[in-house]
């Protein structure tokens, strides 16, 4: 039913002449980020929204995501951050009810695809279960679900879903245990002789947009088998990959620049001390700058996954995570105009 209604509305939009650029404004994107923050939504939003916005020449820097998250309380009591299933959010009033709760923080006057403003769309929405959709005055957390980190390990930013992390690990300092890629991870993660403790920081390299290739959802890679058997259920894990919005753990993602293009993540070695400080938005490796400079000079890029064809085109033009992992030649708001074909 909803799919049919959406299809009809698409046809009506074409007839009315209401263009995507009239709806996808900066205000609309800020509304989307606010909703995402209040829901504790998937970290994939920090890739998808900038990619869409860049097509319209609208910049959504990671600083904007973090600013909005800091001022937006987490009010959706759904997993992995809360108690309830997503289905129960629907029965509690769904997204319209969440948006109505958030109206003081939203651009209510923003135009939507209905042809009405956001405030008009949610005027009659109602919260049916205030335990599932909390009021702004009684949130699960006074900040949104996601935080953005910076530091010498992520000069262009990294992302953590703080709402799904272990509180005791949100400020943590530990020794790096490094995996050079997925094959290395698979070969060693469950080896009984792996030198690892529960206080260490697991680092996975070369799984970003170029290194993956394609930035796979492997950021929530497993805890070493021998630690699982000891009862360890979470550790700080860092990578340039993505992860599913349903995953739990103290997992730092989207580290930029990524390993495969020579970002600082590529320089991390076993035994380096890494500090995660979410409250201060910091991701830092305690290694001397002279040592890092020497490592960078010795670093060599991994062999490209593709040598020709579409794969090579992708590797040469894909942007880094903060810009949406889109093709760089598709950014910008200039419309693509059909040229008049000659008549024979």
C-alpha positions in Angstrom: 0.0 0.0 0.0 2.7 2.5 0.9 4.7 1.6 -2.2 1.7 2.2 -4.4 1.1 5.5 -2.7 4.7 6.5 -3.1 4.5 5.6 -6.8 1.5 7.7 -7.3 3.1 10.6 -5.6 6.2 10.4 -7.8 4.0 10.7 -10.9 2.2 13.7 -9.3 5.5 15.3 -8.5 6.5 15.2 -12.1 3.1 16.7 -13.1 3.4 19.4 -10.5 7.0 20.3 -11.5 8.2 19.9 -7.9 11.9 19.1 -8.4 14.2 17.2 -6.0 16.4 20.3 -5.6 13.4 22.2 -4.2 12.9 19.5 -1.5 16.5 18.4 -0.8 17.6 21.7 0.7 20.2 22.4 3.4 17.3 22.7 5.9 16.0 19.3 4.8 19.4 17.6 5.3 19.8 19.2 8.7 16.3 17.8 9.6 17.5 14.4 8.4 20.6 14.5 10.5 18.6 15.5 13.6 16.2 12.6 13.1 19.1 10.2 12.5 20.7 11.5 15.8 17.5 11.1 17.8 16.9 7.6 16.5 20.5 6.4 17.1 20.5 5.5 13.4 23.0 3.6 11.3 26.5 5.2 10.9 25.9 4.6 7.2 24.0 7.9 7.2 27.3 9.6 7.5 28.2 8.2 4.1 24.9 8.3 2.3 23.7 11.8 3.2 27.0 13.6 2.2 26.9 11.7 -1.1 23.4 12.8 -1.9 24.1 16.4 -0.8 27.3 16.6 -2.8 25.2 16.0 -6.0 23.4 19.2 -5.1 26.6 21.2 -4.2 25.5 21.1 -0.5 28.4 20.3 1.8 27.6 18.3 4.9 30.9 18.2 6.8 31.4 15.8 9.7 31.5 18.8 12.0 27.9 19.4 11.2 26.9 15.8 12.1 28.7 16.2 15.4 27.2 19.6 16.2 23.7 18.3 15.6 24.3 15.1 17.5 25.6 17.1 20.5 22.3 19.1 20.7 19.9 16.3 19.8 18.8 13.9 22.6 18.4 10.2 21.8 14.7 9.6 22.2 14.1 6.3 20.3 14.3 3.5 22.8 15.2 0.8 20.2 18.0 -1.6 19.7 21.0 -1.7 19.7 21.0 1.5 21.8 17.7 0.8 23.7 15.3 -2.0 24.7 12.7 -2.3 21.9 12.5 -3.6 18.4 12.0 -1.4 15.4 8.6 -2.8 14.9 7.6 -1.5 18.3 8.7 2.0 17.2 6.2 1.7 14.3 3.4 0.8 16.7 4.4 3.6 19.1 3.7 6.2 16.4 6.6 5.7 14.0 8.7 8.3 12.4 5.9 10.9 12.2 5.6 10.8 16.0 9.4 11.0 16.5 9.5 14.1 14.2 6.7 15.7 16.1 8.6 15.3 19.3 11.7 16.8 17.6 9.9 19.8 16.1 11.6 22.3 18.5 14.9 21.2 17.0 13.8 21.0 13.4 13.2 23.3 10.5 9.4 22.8 10.5 8.9 25.1 7.6 11.0 22.9 5.2 9.1 21.8 2.1 8.7 18.0 1.7 7.7 15.7 -1.1 4.1 15.9 -0.1 4.0 19.5 -1.2 3.4 20.5 2.5 5.9 21.6 5.2 7.4 19.1 7.6 5.4 20.6 10.5 2.1 20.2 8.5 3.0 16.6 7.8 3.3 15.6 11.4 0.6 17.9 12.9 -1.7 15.0 13.7 1.0 12.5 14.7 0.8 11.0 18.2 3.1 9.1 20.5 1.3 5.9 21.6 4.0 4.6 23.9 6.3 7.1 25.6 8.6 4.3 26.7 9.5 3.6 23.1 9.5 7.2 21.9 10.7 9.3 24.8 9.9 13.0 25.3 12.7 15.4 24.9 12.8 16.0 28.6 13.3 12.3 29.4 15.7 10.9 26.7 17.8 7.8 26.8 20.8 10.1 26.4 21.2 13.9 26.1 23.3 13.5 23.0 22.5 11.7 19.7 23.6 8.2 18.9 26.7 9.0 17.0 29.9 11.0 17.7 32.6 12.1 15.3 36.3 11.8 16.3 39.4 13.5 15.1 43.1 13.2 15.9 46.4 12.1 14.4 44.9 8.7 13.6 41.9 10.3 11.8 42.8 13.8 10.6 39.7 13.9 8.3 37.5 12.2 10.9 36.2 8.9 12.1 32.8 7.8 13.4 31.6 5.9 16.5 28.0 4.9 17.4 28.4 5.9 21.1 24.8 4.8 21.9 25.7 1.2 21.1 29.2 1.2 22.7 30.2 0.0 26.2 30.3 3.0 28.5 33.5 1.7 30.2 35.3 1.8 26.9 34.3 5.3 25.7 37.6 6.5 27.2 40.2 3.8 26.7 43.9 3.6 26.1 45.4 0.3 24.9 48.0 -1.5 22.9 47.3 -2.0 19.2 46.8 -5.4 17.7 46.9 -4.9 13.9 45.4 -6.9 11.1 46.5 -5.9 7.6 43.3 -6.8 5.9 40.4 -9.3 5.9 42.6 -12.3 4.9 45.0 -11.5 7.7 42.1 -11.1 10.1 40.5 -14.4 9.1 43.8 -16.2 9.4 44.8 -15.0 12.9 41.8 -13.7 14.9 41.0 -17.1 16.4 44.5 -18.5 16.6 45.3 -19.6 20.1 48.8 -18.0 20.0 47.5 -14.5 19.1 49.1 -12.0 21.4 46.1 -10.2 22.7 44.3 -9.2 25.9 40.9 -7.7 26.6 42.5 -4.2 27.2 44.1 -4.1 23.7 42.7 -2.2 20.7 42.0 -4.2 17.6 42.9 -2.4 14.4 41.8 -3.6 10.9 43.5 -1.9 7.9 42.7 -1.8 4.2 38.9 -2.2 4.2 37.9 1.3 3.2 36.5 2.7 -0.1 39.7 1.9 -2.0 41.2 -0.8 0.2 38.0 -3.0 0.6 37.4 -2.3 -2.2 33.9 -0.8 -1.6 34.1 -0.2 2.2 32.4 -3.4 3.3 30.4 -3.7 6.5 33.1 -5.5 8.4 33.8 -2.8 11.0 32.3 -4.9 13.8 34.8 -7.7 13.2 34.9 -10.4 15.8 36.5 -10.6 19.3 39.4 -13.1 19.3 38.1 -16.6 20.1 40.3 -17.1 23.1 38.9 -13.9 24.7 35.3 -14.8 23.9 35.9 -18.0 25.8 37.0 -15.9 28.8 33.7 -14.0 28.7 34.9 -10.8 26.8 32.1 -9.4 24.8 33.4 -6.0 23.7 36.7 -4.4 22.8 37.7 -1.1 21.1 37.9 -1.9 17.4 39.1 0.6 14.8 38.9 0.4 11.0 38.2 2.3 7.8 35.2 0.0 7.1 31.5 0.4 7.7 29.1 -1.6 9.9 25.4 -2.5 10.0 23.1 -0.2 12.0 22.0 -3.2 14.1 25.5 -3.9 15.4 26.7 -3.4 19.0 30.1 -2.5 20.3 32.8 0.1 20.9 33.6 0.3 17.2 35.4 3.2 15.5 34.6 3.3 11.7 35.2 5.3 8.6 38.7 6.4 9.6 39.8 8.9 7.0 42.0 9.1 5.1 41.8 5.3 4.8 44.8 2.9 5.0 45.0 2.1 1.2 45.7 5.7 0.3 48.3 6.2 2.9 46.2 7.6 5.8 47.7 7.3 9.3 45.7 4.1 10.0 48.1 2.4 7.6 51.0 3.4 9.8 49.8 1.7 13.0 51.9 -1.2 14.2 51.5 -3.9 16.8 52.2 -2.4 20.2 51.4 1.2 19.4 49.4 2.9 22.2 46.0 4.2 21.0 43.7 6.4 22.9 39.9 6.7 22.4 38.2 9.7 24.1 34.7 10.0 22.9 33.7 12.8 25.3 36.5 15.0 23.8 36.0 13.6 20.3 39.6 12.4 20.1 41.3 9.4 18.5 45.0 9.5 19.0 48.0 7.2 18.6 50.8 7.9 21.1 53.7 7.6 18.6 56.3 10.3 18.0 55.8 12.4 14.9 59.3 11.6 13.7 58.6 7.9 13.9 55.3 8.4 12.0 57.1 10.4 9.3 59.6 7.6 8.9 56.9 5.0 8.6 55.1 7.1 6.0 58.2 7.4 4.0 58.6 3.6 4.0 54.9 2.9 3.3 53.9 1.4 0.0 50.4 1.3 -1.4 48.9 -2.2 -1.6 48.3 -3.6 -5.1 45.1 -2.2 -6.6 42.2 -4.6 -6.6 41.5 -3.8 -10.2 43.8 -2.9 -13.1 41.2 -2.1 -15.8 37.6 -1.5 -16.6 35.0 -0.2 -14.2 36.9 -1.4 -11.2 39.9 0.8 -12.1 37.5 3.8 -12.8 36.1 3.3 -9.3 39.4 3.1 -7.6 40.7 6.3 -9.3 37.6 8.4 -8.6 35.9 7.2 -5.4 35.9 9.8 -2.7 36.7 9.1 1.0 34.0 8.4 3.6 33.5 12.0 4.7 32.5 13.0 1.2 30.2 10.0 0.7 32.3 7.4 -1.2 30.8 8.8 -4.4 32.5 9.3 -7.8 34.3 12.7 -7.7 33.1 13.6 -11.2 29.4 13.3 -10.1 29.7 16.0 -7.4 28.2 19.4 -8.1 24.8 20.8 -8.8 24.9 21.5 -12.5 22.1 19.7 -14.2 22.8 17.1 -16.9 21.2 18.5 -20.0 20.4 16.4 -23.0 22.0 17.7 -26.2 19.9 18.1 -29.3 20.5 15.2 -31.7 21.2 16.0 -35.4 18.4 15.0 -37.8 19.3 13.0 -40.8 
